[in-house]
């Protein structure tokens, strides 16, 4: 694992220390790693949303579409229950 040193103003360091203490992190590094992972997830989701927005439209997601999804889920659940 690599090491990275960062400088924070006192107010931000206090905030990080509070978060570590109140939210059960063992160290400030664990807290920062969690923030970075969440940011990676956010960027990935943003990319997926932008790709979806740029894609060609398909069938509308109307009441019939959602009813079909529910029916498939129920059939899948019944099939798994029989196993």
C-alpha positions in Angstrom: 0.0 0.0 0.0 1.3 3.4 -0.9 1.4 6.4 1.5 0.1 9.9 0.7 0.5 12.8 3.0 -2.0 15.6 2.9 -2.2 19.0 4.6 -5.5 20.2 6.1 -6.5 23.3 7.8 -7.2 22.9 11.5 -11.0 23.0 11.0 -10.9 20.2 8.4 -8.6 18.1 10.6 -11.0 18.5 13.5 -13.9 17.5 11.3 -12.0 14.3 10.1 -11.1 13.5 13.7 -14.8 13.8 14.8 -15.9 11.6 11.9 -13.4 9.0 12.8 -14.5 9.0 16.4 -18.2 9.2 15.9 -18.6 6.9 12.9 -16.3 4.1 14.2 -13.4 4.4 11.8 -10.1 3.1 13.3 -8.0 5.8 11.6 -8.3 8.9 9.5 -6.9 6.9 6.6 -9.8 4.5 6.8 -12.2 7.5 6.7 -10.4 9.1 3.7 -10.3 5.7 1.8 -14.1 5.4 2.4 -14.6 8.9 0.9 -12.5 8.1 -2.1 -14.4 4.8 -2.7 -17.7 6.7 -2.5 -16.4 9.3 -5.0 -15.3 6.5 -7.4 -18.8 5.0 -7.1 -20.4 8.4 -7.7 -18.2 8.9 -10.8 -19.1 5.4 -12.1 -22.8 6.0 -11.6 -22.5 9.4 -13.3 -20.8 7.7 -16.3 -23.6 5.1 -16.5 -26.3 7.8 -16.3 -24.6 9.8 -19.0 -24.2 6.7 -21.2 -27.9 5.9 -20.7 -29.0 9.5 -21.5 -26.9 9.4 -24.7 -28.3 6.0 -25.8 -31.1 5.5 -28.3 -34.6 5.3 -26.7 -36.2 1.9 -26.3 -39.7 0.9 -25.3 -41.3 3.3 -22.8 -41.2 2.5 -19.1 -45.0 2.6 -18.6 -47.3 0.7 -16.4 -47.1 -2.3 -18.7 -43.4 -2.4 -18.6 -43.3 -2.5 -14.8 -46.1 -5.1 -14.7 -43.9 -7.3 -16.9 -41.0 -6.8 -14.6 -43.1 -7.8 -11.6 -44.3 -10.9 -13.4 -40.8 -12.0 -14.3 -39.7 -11.5 -10.7 -42.6 -13.5 -9.4 -41.9 -16.3 -11.9 -38.2 -16.3 -10.9 -39.0 -16.4 -7.2 -41.4 -19.4 -7.7 -38.8 -21.2 -9.7 -36.1 -20.7 -7.0 -38.6 -21.8 -4.3 -39.2 -25.1 -6.1 -35.5 -26.0 -6.1 
